Amino acid sequence: MTTASVAPRRDSSIDTITHGRRLQVAVIALASLVAGATEALFLVLITRTAFSITEGTGRVEVIGEASVSTGSAILLSLLLVAVRLALGILVAWCSARLTSNVTAALRREMAESWLMSSWEVQNDARSGQLQELLSTFTQRGSNLVSALLSAVTSGFNLLALIVLAAVVDPFAALVVTAAVAVLAQLLLPVRSAVRRNAKRASDSSINYATTLSEISQLGLEMHVFSIKRQIKAKVDSVIDEQAVVNERLDYLRQLVPTVYAGLAYLAVVLALGAVTLADSTDLRSVGAVMLVILRSLTYGQGLQAALTSYSSMVPYVNEIVERVTYYQHNRERTGQRAVSEIQRITVRNLSFEYRPGVKVLDNVSFDVAKGEVIGIIGPSGSGKSTLVQLLLGLRRPSEGDILIDGKSISDVDRELWSRLVTFVPQKPRLISGTIEDNIRFFREDVSREDVERAARLANLEPEIIAVAEGYHREVGTEGNRLSGGQQQRLCIARALVERPDVLILDEPTSSLDAISEVAIRETLDRLRTAATVIIVAHRLSTLTICDRILVLQEGQLVAFDTPENLDTTSAFFAEALRASASDRPQL
């Protein structure tokens, strides 16, 4: 992915989490602040109550000159515990709900931005990238939310404890504040190192997922070429790479609480020394403040741990934000013109470049009328696939245009176009589900009658009704319960189910037996009265039904004529025809 044109947003991880949710974060912060104040007051009260019981005074100072009886102090302590527990439960529920909502929102936004992006962007994405972003990276986003909310909770609890400590003993509170500030500064380089290593870990995670996704698709080739050991070595290398990065990151994460604990205990000793030097004689205040200091340092430790965890998750969320921004800036473009039918396709001076200055198609022009069956042939790399993608509206021409009844294809509504122009790929792509599910293919407005009609046109219905499950038969994972020919005909039925005006097929009979190929040719031949059919093929027996055949060589249209004329006017066609003669199917 190229992100140079899209600058990542500053503090994008915080923006992503808090956008539209600042009230929820504020509720958590306020509840944490009140909970901290409640806990601090409880610690002061319970300490002074203990001293009161020991001394037998019967009275307990709460704050300043205010005092209550020992019994009342105990009841008030119980009330403070109940309030602290209730606030803790509220914070936990709000945090869990907010974390869940943010995680779901991240996944929805990532999925939507990718699905709505242009086909060029999706086609260029590395294998396994989207799965990794939607799974591991969004889970890291969930962890980041938890860390942020934990930091908010610990921070506001700490603030409340320090404020109350200042009320009881300003000098001790100053010592606590200074200790926390110093500890934070001492650990700042470690957190920076955590963030840097987390970025490396996120990159390594993408590389790991991509490698595994690519290798998972090489099962047949792995056995045929006997490269199991080589592939294992490749897998081992990416595993080792990720292990090294994760080891360093985990070490830095665990270093923070260890270092903090040692420094915190040192701060307690220093605080005692400061109190001693101050010559304080109020044991109740000293005891209460020391207890508050210890609890404050615990929250401080929680705050440091949360900030460290947050730092390690930021690169993952920033990566999601950058990807979403990139996909949103490269949304599929669509026109506004409504089209109800296609009578004529006109290609005028069409050129296309994947790289500047390197033309894959060069000044191609031709016309196709409704009802024609057109073949496209040419050697590998001649631009056949690119031409198909341009006709499908998946790419925009570098030069020239494609006109639909005189109107530019770029002006046509993309969704309407996809209903009028459909495609059958060379390699069938089936989803887990039934035959009916695969023919309908997520289009809920397609009726059962439409499904059955399309199956008949694709010469698939006899084999469907021959089994007990019929259209409810499960196709299996990636269609493994169907033969290659059945999978291909199912994809043809999928393309025909909405009665398109233009049907484009890429090697439609490459996986079919001789009888099925003949049946498909007959089906396509019958469609000429209702639709334009464009067939890309190497097997020239498939093209015997074509009215005209377009010959591409090195990105240029070198011939476009009937099969009979091409046999004498096109050297490439004549040679291909002779080469394929021995490969023609025999009944």
Secondary structure, 3 states (H helix, E strand, C coil): CCCCCCCCCCCHHHHHHHCCCHHHHHHHHHHHHHHHHHHHHHHHHHHHHHHHHHHCCCEEECCCCCEEEHHHHHHHHHHHHHHHHHHHHHHHHHHHHHHHHHHHHHHHHHHHHHHCECHHHHHHCCCCHHHHHHHHHHHHHHHHHHHHHHHHHHHHHHHHHHHHHHHHCHHHHHHHHHHHHHHHHHHHHHHHHHHHHHHHHHHHHHHHHHHHHHHHCCHHHHHHCCCHHHHHHHHHHHHHHHHHHHHHHHHHHHHHHHHHHHHHHHHHHHHHHHHHHCCCCCHHHHHHHHHHHHHHHHHHHHHHHHHHHHHHHHHHHHHHHHHHHHHHHCECCCCCECCCCCCEEEEEEEEEEEECCEEEEEEEEEEEECCCEEEEECCCCCCHHHHHHHHCCCCCCCEEEEEECCEEHHHECHHHHHHHEEEECCCCCCCCCEHHHHHHCCCCCCCHHHHHHHHHHCCCHHHHHCCCCHHHCECCHHHCCCCHHHHHHHHHHHHHCCCCCEEEEECCCCCCCHHHHHHHHHHHHHHHHCCEEEEECCCHHHHHHCCEEEEEECCEEEEEECHHHHHHHCHHHHHHHHHHHHHCCCC
